[in-house]
Amino acid sequence: MPSAVDNKFNEWTKSLDTHESMVSIFEHIRDIPYSLNIPITDSITSPEQLLIAGKGSCGPKHYLLAEMFRKLNLSVVYATIAFSWNDPDLRYPPGLRELAANLPVAYHLACRVQVGCRWILVDATWDLPLVKAGFPVNDHWDGYSETRCAVKPLPHQVRRPINNPQKIELSSKKKDEEFCEPDIEKNHWNVVGRARYHRDKVDVRTSSEMELIKQFNRDFDAWLVDVRLDKF
């Protein structure tokens, strides 16, 4: 029996060539309402769960995009990008801004797709109505150009253990501490590798940080409802 992913793929690409199918898939996934509060229990089955729920976050959106693009025989990798929710361009209400300012580093998921000789960023995160609140919505993708990233990659150095003996010395840190180069984007070919990388990053969060994240997620989703209804 065809899965929900198969059914939607056939619906979204019917009578279209590969390029037209790319754009159609992108637009349909982009227009799935963004939500942080939809529980996704498994990264491998998250595309199906996203379609059943009718809303979801960047992770399941881009797992679905990658699965469908691969059905078009396109090469796709998962691009994980460190960022902060405290983006000054987003028109948060005061309470949400305060929460965002205290959140730990977050990890966004988009895709890189091979188009000709180039690997371009394809980011279908924000649905169209969210442009009103300052979100960088990709509203007219041509299927060839790189899209805007949904988040601002963190430019600062992220401290983590490294094997490279070369040190980067910063005046504000002890000289014997080792730093890697800016950890802006990490790419993975498969779901399992990306899920493991993300899990390793978020597993270091404290219980208080996790409670703060839960509160932010609830308030953020409630605010998005108001944004879509022009009540913000």
Beta strands, then each sheet from edge to edge (+ up, - down):
strand 1: 76-83
strand 2: 106-115
strand 3: 118-122
strand 4: 185-188
sheet 1: 3+ 2- 1+ 4-
end
